[in-house]
Amino acid sequence: MTENDPIVKVPLHEVAHGRAGDKGNRLNISVIPYNEAAYTYIAKQMTAERVHEVFRYRGTTKVQRYDLPKLASFNFVIDNVLEGGVNSSLNLDGHGKTLSFRLLAEEVEVPESTLHPASPYKRSA
C-alpha cells in the first residue's frame, strides 16, 4: 500500500471469506480477510454494532466481536438470530449457514491494493 493507494467500496466478500457455526439459537460467523492488509480496515467498519444492525430484522439481541489479530480474522457471536435454533425453527436454514453470506454482502471501504489482481472492483490498471 502507498499513500496514493485509492480507497474503494466493495462487498465484504471481495476482501474476506466467512465460516459459520451454530449452537441452539446462537450463531457465530468468522470473517477472514484474504489479504492481511485489509484487517485493520475491516476492523474499523465491521463493528459488533453494525453486525447487530444487519441481523436486527431476525430478532438478534446481542452481538459480540472477538478480534483475532494473530490470525488476522474476527469471530462474531450473534444471539437469538436462528429463530429458536435448528430443532425449533420453521426457517429453511436453521443452521444459519446462509447468514454468513448476508454479512459478506455488506460493503466496506478498503485500499485498492488489498483486492485480488483480477477483481472487477479495481479502478486503476
Secondary structure, 3 states (H helix, E strand, C coil): CCCCCCEEEEEHHHCEEEEEEEECCEEEEEEEECCHHHHHHHHHHCCHHHHHHHHHHHCCCEEEEEEECCCCEEEEEEECCCCCCCCCCCCCCCCCHHHHHHHHCCEEEEEHHHCCCCCCCCCCC
